[in-house]
Amino acid sequence: MQIPSRILPPALWFARIALSAGFLSAVADRFGLWGAPGAGGVVWGNWENFAAYSASLNTFLPNFVQGPLAVTATTAEILLGIGLLIPRLTVHVALLSCLLLLAFGLAMIISLGIKAPLDYSVFSSASAALLLAMVAGNEKDTTP
């Protein structure tokens, strides 16, 4: 079955928005924008809880990098979340998103086992980011 080419631009936007929302929602959670710690649907609820979780995923790294790593990951997620919404940046930002997600997945495997990144769809998101980069890189920019 051949999918009509008119479907491609909205599909690319859907992928951009979904990946962006995933990054920005996670950032919002760690700053308490989804609610306080313990509230329904809230994973961290504040920076301290996120930093502790981040450190628990990266126990194989020295303690002195834990704080800067949490800040770096958050900064990357903000920049990638915004960058995914800018069409001319799609290829590069989507590739960087894939790499960041693969790094998250690898850290989760090392610290928690294979089930954790599978449960959080980390590799599904990474593959979506890679596919977005590949398709957007082979298409004329037909998005606004």
Secondary structure as UniProt FT lines:
FT   HELIX           5..7
FT   HELIX           8..30
FT   TURN            31..34
FT   TURN            37..38
FT   TURN            40..41
FT   HELIX           47..57
FT   TURN            58..60
FT   HELIX           63..65
FT   HELIX           66..83
FT   TURN            84..85
FT   HELIX           87..89
FT   HELIX           90..112
FT   HELIX           115..119
FT   TURN            120..121
FT   HELIX           122..138
//
